[in-house]
Amino acid sequence: MPILDVQQSANIIFLKRSMRPGFAGIENELLYDPKTTLLFGDAKASLTKVVSSLKAL
C-alpha cells in the first residue's frame, strides 16, 4: 500500500462509517487535524456524491 503525506494537504476529506477505531483498534490522529472534514457513510456512495458535486461546479 502506498504511503501518502496527507498531513501536507490543504484540505482533507476522511471517509468513515463511524467514530469507532478501525480494525487494529488504533485511533488515527488525522481525524483530529483542523484541516480534516469527516464524511460519514458508505465510502463508495459518499465519494460518488462528492465527485458529482465537484463536477457541477
Helices and strands as residue ranges (DSSP letters): G 6-8, E 12-16, G 29-32, E 36-40, H 43-55
